[in-house]
Amino acid sequence: MVRQASLLNPVPQLLLPTKHLTTLYGGGYTSSSPPCKPCSSSLLLLDATHSPSFLCSSCSGGGAALQSSSPGGLKTVDNNAKNSIEYKAYRFDEEESELFPHIQTLRNFPKEEIVGRVVMVRFDSNILLREELNKSCHSVSNAIHTITYLLEAGAKLVLVSDWKKTTTSKLLDAETIAGFLSSIIGYQVVAVQCKSSDASSKIEVLKSVDIVLLENLSEFKEEVANSSKFAELLSSGVDIFVSDSFSCSHKVLASTVGVARFCSACLAGFHFEESLRQLKEVAETDKKPYVAIIGGGSFCDKKAALHFLASRCDGMIFIGMMAFQIMHALEHSLPSVLLEPGAQKEALNIIKFARQRNIFILYPKDFWCINDEFPGRVDLVPAHAISAGWLPVDLGPSSLDEINSVLTKCKKILWIGPAKLKFANQYTDGTSNLVRMLDEASKKECDITVVGSMACKAISLDSSPISSYDGIESASVVWGFFNGRKLPGIMALDRAYPFVIDWSLAYHNPALPLVVDIGSGNGMFLLEMARRRKDLNFLGLEINKKLVRRCLDFVQQNGLQNGYFIATNATSTFRTIISSYPGKLVLVSIQCPNPDFTDPENRWRMLQRSLVEAVADLLAHEGKVFLQSDVEVVAERMRELFLKYGKGKLTLLNDQPNTKRYEGVWLEENPFGVRSDWEQHVIDRGGSMYRLLLSKPPIVECSEWFRERNL
């Protein structure tokens, strides 16, 4: 977003998140009230009486969508308007949680941008370095596909990961690991060191081989500390970063987060993409009844996650150590060794919330128990009668029967956390019984997601070959998401625009040449340009959703047919959006970005290598780039970055006739005769603007121009 001196008058919003229903309407609607039934949107469409219809703006067929035009009244928009990309963007912006950004994936990244590039792949050692590797397993095949896809696209690869003895007892040193990886992917992998004295060694080796493997990252404390210097060392000579270690998404590591600041593009590999898809599906309520089977312990640490599940599911079945916390909250007498300090209050809160939502909570009714005083003896004990000295080791038959009766009616099941109890021993077979239940459910078109390494291993061993389920091995990542945490490994990746844009809905004539203003702010510059130049289309890309909404309102109210705005982070999404435009890109402007974008620690500063490269690639021949700022160091930095990362395709227009300059570099006047609001504000106070134009040479001059630069 650019700095601005004034804003358009705010417009009241009528699309309200479900969480506001209790305040607005009373009557028992809570943050967990049912979303739009056709599409599960959390946005409800209000009618003129401000009563909820429980349909979102995209699904309220037959009626007109509502849009506010002024503080004094409402006006209706026709049904075609509510299907436009602006309304889809509105709904997406509100509905899509910040926990689930739409990230750039290797699958959708232009293949031509991979050719000849050095790509770092952060792979998951828990998947590729298993002693018993099953290539038919989806996670394994996807992880291998990430590597082979990049090689076949013409990239040079730097593989990085961490591995411990618990990962594999045989593969310890990098040379052995490199040999093992060579055998499974079918390409030679060479081990190199990544110490500071050998910072360029991997690049030297890549001149003669296609894949190098860096040392075991678990041996470097800088990895866990997310050391900036270590991250820069890892990524030295690297162009593109591909993350394929989804199990590390909840951690802040130099190899998953830190390196992202030093690469021109940061993408999700095929395994990462598939795992994220599975995580998103867990959060969806598209099929009902939807039941969560919850094992494991640490109730207090997961209280927010349990509330999340209670807001999504139709029922919760507690089978692990957390079940005892629920039972204690319901005043069952239990041995203290089964109880977690402070969990009773949190368990009561979950029970109350479930009652408010009218969903069921199921906990075991009986257990197989052991007693140290009676070695080898296993007794069946009712849940309400577990006395001191007796310890539960497995679910009893009544508990399993009750669970089975519920699961047979389900259309969607989540199993997260081990079913195994804390004191389980050789008598335990509850996990196998649960797997058999899920096996039967999968045969009845029930969607099943299994989370956690123990649960995934159990279902892979005991389920039938025809069973179908999604498996996410890292329970920590899923619990982190359920707890409402922004997962660092996901946030570090580039963003992609989530829609295929129908440009005919945005412009009357989408074939006209396009002008793009990056960081368009309140749109005053672009809107005036659109009013003056009907022979061009104008697009504003702005990260502030409210400003975009106001600009779109202005476009509609004034009948502009050649102006449009999209709420997005153009730093990451520029290539995705503009590459789909049917006409030529003739001008890109970046005006008065916030000065702190020059801070190298700011991952999301506006002007990054990936954006500059995308502009240089997509700009038409003879197209222009206009840069200006009232801060000279910012203007100098923009010029430096465009000349450095423009791939030699851009040149400064310093020798144009009849162009007034000062200090020999900067344009004295705005070449378009239209000022942005901040530009006008600076000039009115007597300040200076630092402007420059860059151009992409005409196509007839390209061959000679590239030869002169040895390109």
ABEGO torsion letter per residue (X at the ends): XBBBABBBBBBBBABBBAAAAAAAAEGGBBAABBBBAAAGBABBBBBAAGBBAGBBAAABBGBBBBBBABAABBBBBBAAAAABAAAAAAAAAAABBAABBBBBBAAABBAAAABGBBBBBBBBAAAAABABBBAABAAAAAAAAAAAAAAAAGBBBBBBBBBBAAABAABABAAAAAAAAAAAAGBBBBBBBABAAAAAAAAAAAAABABBBBBBAAABAAAAAGBAAAAAAAABGBABBBBABAAAAABBBAAAAAAAAABABBBBBAAAAAAAAAAAAAABAABOBBBBBBBEBGAAAAAAAAAAAAAABABBBBABAAAAAAAAAAGBBBBAAABBBGAAAAAAAAAAAAAAAGBBBBBBABBBBBBAABBGBBBBBBAAABBBGBBBABBBAAAAAAAAAAAAABABBBBBEBABBAABBAABAAAAAAAAAAAAAAAAGBBBBBBEAAAAAAAAAABBAABBBBBBABAAAAAAAAAGBBBAAAAABBBBBABBBBAAAABABAABBBBBBBGAEAGAAAAAAAAABAABBBBBBBABAAAAAAAAAAAAAAGBAABBBBBBBAAAAAAAAAAABABBBABBBBBGBBAAAABAABAABABBAAAAAAAAAABBBGBBBBBBBABAAAAAAAAAAAAAAAGGABBBBAABBGBBBBGGABBABBAAGBBBAAAAAAAAAGBBBBBBBBBBBBAAAAAAAAAAAGX
